[in-house]
């Protein structure tokens, strides 16, 4: 009877799924990851920082964004996404627009 009283104050919907909240580092099941080509973004460090650092004004510094990218676990997925989708703006996978264009030319 004491156990029943203990749980009586807990609402039925007390649990909030961290996956649905998009908590960084919390992964979905393998099936769900396969459904989403952007699942790597959950672990991206840039999603936890100021997005303006990754999309600087023309001529602005890219140093802060690139420094963050160097320690990001999903850097290669990010760069691959940017190259496949021809992203023309911002820092992706640690490279600027110009650096990605140069990389694509060398790969051709």
N, C-alpha and C positions, 0 to 999 in steps of 0.2 A: 504494500500500500504506500510506503514511503517513496518508492521509485515512481509510482504513478503521479504523486504530488510534485515530485521534482521536475518531471517533464511537462507538466500541465501548463507551465508558463511559456513554453517554447512555441513560437508560431509555426504552422505547417510549412510555410514558404521561407524559412530562415536561410536556406542554403542558396548561395548565388554561385553559379558555375563560372570559374575564372576563365575558361576557354571562351565562353560567350561574351565576357567582358573585354577580351583581347589583352589579358595580362601578359606582358612580355615573358618569354621563356616557358609558358604553358602551352603544351602541344596538343593538337587534336589527335584522334586515332589515325592510323595509317590510311584507312579508306577515305576519311575526310580530307587528309592532306593531299591525296591523289586527285581529289575533286577540285582543289584550289591551287592554281599555279602560283598564287601569290602568298602561300602559307609561310614562306620564309620571312615575310615582312613582320610577322609576330615577334621574331627574335632580332630584328634590325635595331641597332643602337640609335639610328637617326629618328626612329619613331618615338624615342624617349627624350629627344632634345629639340631645340628650336629649329623648325624647318627652314627658317630664313638663312641659316648658315649653309644649307645645301642648295639654295637658289639665290646666290648673291647678285647684286646689281652688276651690270656690265662694268668690267674693270675692277670689281670688288675682290676681296681676298677669299680664297678657297682653302686656306691653310687650316682653319678650325675644323671644317667638314672632313677634309682629308685625314686629319689626325684622328678623328672619331672612327673613320672607316678602317684605319690600320688595325684596330683592335676588335672589329666587328666579326662575329662568327659567320655571318651570311654574306660577306663581301663578294664572294665569287658568284653566288646566285643573283645578287643585286646587279653586278656588272653584266652577267649573261642576259638578264631581263632587259637591261637598258640597250644592249647591243641588238637583241632580237626584236625589240619594239621601236628601234630608232629614236630613242629619247634624245631630244635636242637641247634640253635645258637641264641645268643642275648637275650636282655631283652624284654619280652613281657608281658604286663599287670602288670608290676612291679615285675616280677619273673625271676630269672635266669634259665638256662637250668636245673641245678641241682634241684632247687626249684620246677620247673614244673614236673620233673620226680618223685620227692617225693610226690607231690600232686596227680599225677596220680596213684601211688602205693596205697596211702591211699584211693582213690576213688574206687579202684578195689575190 
